[in-house]
Amino acid sequence: MHEFSIASEIWQSVLKAVHTHGVARACPPAAWRVRSVTVEIGDFNLIEEEQLSFWLQQLGERDGSPGVELKAKRRPGRVRCKECGEEGAVERREEDVGFVAVMLPACPKCGSRNVEVIGGRELRVVSAEVVQEESDGGGE
């Protein structure tokens, strides 16, 4: 369920940017909508894109932007090995340890789990596509 909280933060960031950059001041709220949001997600974040997309769509629907699309760009996890000094990308691998899935990164060279995570925790809004809606002159 933490995807709802993340989607809410993303959505609030997008709405703040829309207002900050003048779109909302230039057009009445019914005249624009968010079409898509592009985010970077590090592989070490245990974020389910499908759930994130669902909640973003729900928030968009609520606020007059139906059908908002999530465009997710994955960023690989990167580690620095404390045993052999290797730095490199590691694949996302989840392991079930009972009631929770955890990320267990290992060195890509020697396999040691004694590593420092140096990349792959990102969660960043990259862009949002906002479009002006055509007015049909009618009401619902």
N, C-alpha and C positions, 0 to 999 in steps of 0.2 A: 504494500500500500504506500510505500514511500515515494513511488512514482507520482502520486497525486500531489504531494508536497513539492516535488521537483518541478512538475508541470506548472503548478501555481506560481512558483518563483520565476520560471521562464516566461510565463504569460505576463506577469507583472512587469518584468524587464522590458518586454516587447511593447506593452502599452505605455510605459514610461518613455521609451524611445520615440514612439509615435507622437506623443504629446510634446516632448522636448524638441523634436525636429520639425515641428510646425504642421504636420499633417492634420492633426485634430483641430488646430486653430484655423486652418485654411478651408476645411470642409466640415460640415455638420457630421455628427457621429454616424448617421444613417448613410452617409455618402462614401464611406470608405470601409474596407475590411482587410484583415490580415489573411493573405492567401497561403503563405508558408513561413515556416521558421526553420532555419538551419542551425544545428548545434553540433559541437564537437564533443564526443563522449570517449573518455579514456577507457581502455579495456579492463582496467582494474576497478572501475565503478560497476557495481552489480546492479545495473539499471536495465530493465527489460524495455526495449524500444517499443514493442507492441503496446505495453501498458502506458508508457509515456505518451505515445501517439494518441491513444484512446482518451486520456485525460486532457491533453491539449485540445483535442477536438471538442470535448465537452465544454471546456472553458470558452473556446471560440464560439460555440453555438450559443452559450449563455450571453456572451457580450457582442453579438451581432456579426461574428465572423464564422459562419458555418463552413464546414469542410476544410478548415485549416490543416495543412499538410506538414508533418514533421519530416525534415530531411536531416538524417543523422549521419555524421561522418565519424567513423571509429578511429581512434588514435591508439597505436599499439602500446602495450606495456613495455617499459624499459627498466632494466635493473643494472646495478653495479655489484659484482660479486666481491664479498669480503674475504673470500678464500684465494681466488686466483686473479682478481683485479679486472676481469672481463666486464665490459659494458656492452649491452645489446638488447635487442627486442626479444620479448618472450610472448608466446601465444597465450591467449586467454584460456584458462583451464579451471573449471570449477570442480570442486570435490564436495560431496555430501558428507558432512561429519555429524550425522544425526538429524537435528532439527533445522540446521542452517547450512547453506552453501557458502563456501569461502574460497577466496583466491589464494592459491599456493604457488607463488612464483619461484622459479629455480633458475640458476645460472644456465645460459644457453651453451656454455662451453663445458663446464665440469659437472653440472647438475646439482651443485650445492644449493641448499635452501637458505644459506646464510648470505642473504642479499639485501641491498638497499634499493627500494623502489625510487627511480629517478624520473619516471614518466608513466603516463597512463591513468592518472587520477583526474584528468581534466574534465570539466563540464562547463562549457562556454557557449553562450549564444553568439553565433557568428553573424547572422543577418536575419532580416525578416522582410518578406515581400508584402508590401501594402498596395492595394489597388483601389482606384476610385470606382465606385459603383455607379452604374447608369441609372438614372432616375426614370421610372416608368410613368411617373405622374399620378399613379393610382395608389390606393391604400388597401390594406388588408382588413 
